[in-house]
């Protein structure tokens, strides 16, 4: 159990570090997905070791994966729109909300 929790923690903090330090919207999106997958790993680990017969953790993980897929689709659409207007996906270039 400790190994899987360590893997989840490393994934989570790598995602947080990537989200904070990157200025590219696509890299930030990948880091956000890494954070969500780390949370999914923790859901599955805790469900498996605390309640081996219950499936709530697995169903909740499937729900989070579905929400993450929708979030990714919307985020990519927003990033494409930002690129069409600004010709860049760097957060430094987005200094006004008029676009």
RADA-V973788 format. One record per residue. N is the residue number from 1. OMEGA is omega in whole degrees, -180 to 180 (* if undefined). Layout:
# RADA-V973788
n=N omega=OMEGA
n=N omega=OMEGA
This chain:
# RADA-V973788
n=1 omega=-177
n=2 omega=-179
n=3 omega=-178
n=4 omega=176
n=5 omega=176
n=6 omega=177
n=7 omega=178
n=8 omega=180
n=9 omega=179
n=10 omega=178
n=11 omega=-178
n=12 omega=-177
n=13 omega=173
n=14 omega=177
n=15 omega=178
n=16 omega=179
n=17 omega=179
n=18 omega=180
n=19 omega=-178
n=20 omega=-172
n=21 omega=-177
n=22 omega=176
n=23 omega=178
n=24 omega=-177
n=25 omega=179
n=26 omega=178
n=27 omega=177
n=28 omega=178
n=29 omega=178
n=30 omega=178
n=31 omega=178
n=32 omega=176
n=33 omega=177
n=34 omega=177
n=35 omega=-180
n=36 omega=178
n=37 omega=175
n=38 omega=177
n=39 omega=177
n=40 omega=177
n=41 omega=180
n=42 omega=176
n=43 omega=-178
n=44 omega=-179
n=45 omega=-179
n=46 omega=178
n=47 omega=-177
n=48 omega=-175
n=49 omega=180
n=50 omega=-179
n=51 omega=-174
n=52 omega=-178
n=53 omega=-176
n=54 omega=-179
n=55 omega=-177
n=56 omega=180
n=57 omega=179
n=58 omega=179
n=59 omega=178
n=60 omega=177
n=61 omega=177
n=62 omega=177
n=63 omega=180
n=64 omega=177
n=65 omega=177
n=66 omega=177
n=67 omega=179
n=68 omega=178
n=69 omega=176
n=70 omega=178
n=71 omega=179
n=72 omega=179
n=73 omega=179
n=74 omega=-179
n=75 omega=178
n=76 omega=176
n=77 omega=178
n=78 omega=180
n=79 omega=177
n=80 omega=178
n=81 omega=177
n=82 omega=180
n=83 omega=179
n=84 omega=-178
n=85 omega=-173
n=86 omega=-176
n=87 omega=178
n=88 omega=174
n=89 omega=177
n=90 omega=-179
n=91 omega=179
n=92 omega=-176
n=93 omega=-178
n=94 omega=-177
n=95 omega=177
n=96 omega=-178
n=97 omega=-176
n=98 omega=180
n=99 omega=*
